[in-house]
Amino acid sequence: MNVLFQALELKVQKNAGIDLTGIDELTDDIILYWMKCFCVLLLLSL
C-alpha cells in the first residue's frame, strides 16, 4: 500500500513543480482520480 501512496505523492509533487499544458493536466487529473479510487477500493477490500 505504501508504494501506491508514495507514487501518488510523487505524481502530485511533479504536477505542482512542472507547468504542463491543459491537456496533460487533464490527463494527469484523470489518472490521479482513478489511482485514488483504486487505493480506496483496495483499502475497502482488506
N, C-alpha and C positions, 0 to 999 in steps of 0.2 A: 504493500500500500504506500509506504513512504516514498518509493521511487516514483510512483504516479504523481504524488503531490509535489515532489521536487521538480518533476518535469513541468507541471503546471506553473510553479513559481518561476522557473527559468523562462518559460514562454511569456509570462506576464512581464517579467523584468526586461526581456528582449523587446517586447512591444513598446514598453514605456521608454526605452532608451533609443529606439530607432524609429525615425519618421518613415512610414510606409505610405504607399498610395491607398486611396479609398478602397479599391477592390481587394488589396492584400489585407487591409484591416478587417474588412467584412468577412473574408475567408477565415482569418485567424479567430475572429469572434465566434464564428460558427464552429470551428474546431474546438475552441475552448469550451463552448456551450456543451457540445457532445461529450467532451472529456469529463466535464463536471458531472453530467448525467450518468456517465459510465461509472464514475467513482461513487456516486450516491447509490446506484444500483448494486455495486459491489459491496458497499457497507451494509445495505439492507439485506443482502443475501447471506451475510456471515452469521 
